[in-house]
């Protein structure tokens, strides 16, 4: 039986790098952001319904994220309408991946796992975490967002302390080596549970 491990963590906590570590240890990894990209791409499942709700959001047969940002900026209710279209498509994509999995553990990389209630579909949840000053340093070092952008994203995400309290496993991403050790320990624990079940 496939074990479904939810992987989450706030922006700049090292979730993408940690997901790669799970993949290197033989897990299949499903990425929520990649699923949204597939849905928005030409021929994707979100193109038609988004186009029906927001015709200006579709450019060259695909959903434009830049156009969506402009729409959300001028219409505060637009985000909820977009999410109502996209979330069911992402859930279906996630279910299809789990059903087709060849690995014993599938890691579901979901930034808003707790915020969307997706933890209810998981067998366990791992949260990646780092000190707040390290989180800020990592995000701002990317050069792709301002301090205000970062604060805005943080405001929409569940606080790190709450995620840690709700998780089955916490992965400290202070160093790549330490993160890898923790990933291996988590997988050993999961595989031991599967053997004992």
C-alpha positions, 0 to 999 in steps of 0.5 A: 500500500502506498503511504501518502506523506504531506510535505509543507512549510512556509516560504523560504523554509527549504521545502523544494530542496527537502522534496528533492531529498525524498526523491533521492531516497526513492520516493515519488514526489507530487508538486502542487505548484507544478500541478497548477502550472499543468492546469494553466498551460495550453490545453490544461484543465483550468484554461476553459473554466478560468477563461469563462470566468475571466476572459482576459486571463487567457492569452495564447491558449493558456492562463496568464499568471500575470493577468491573474495577478492584475485581476486579483489586485483590482478585485479582492473577490477574484482570488476565491473564485479562481481558487474555487476553479483550480483547487478541485482540479489540483485535488484530482491531479493529486489523486491520480498521482497517488493511484498511479504510484509505483513507489511505497511512499509518495510525498505530496509537496503542498505549500498550503497543505493545512490551509486547504485541509489537504492534511486529511488525505495524508497518512502523515505530515512533515513540516520543513522549518528554519529560524525566522531570520534564516527564512527571511534571508533565504527569500530576500536573497532570491532577489525576486520579491521585496520585503513587502511581498514576503510579508504579504505571503507570510500573512496568508500562511499559517504560522510556522509554530502552528504547522510544527505543532500539527505535524507528525514530523518536523525537518530542520533545514539548517544544513543540507546534511542535517535535512538528509539525515532527518529525511532518512529517519522519517522514511525508516520510521514510515517503512517500519510502520508499514512492515508492522501493520 
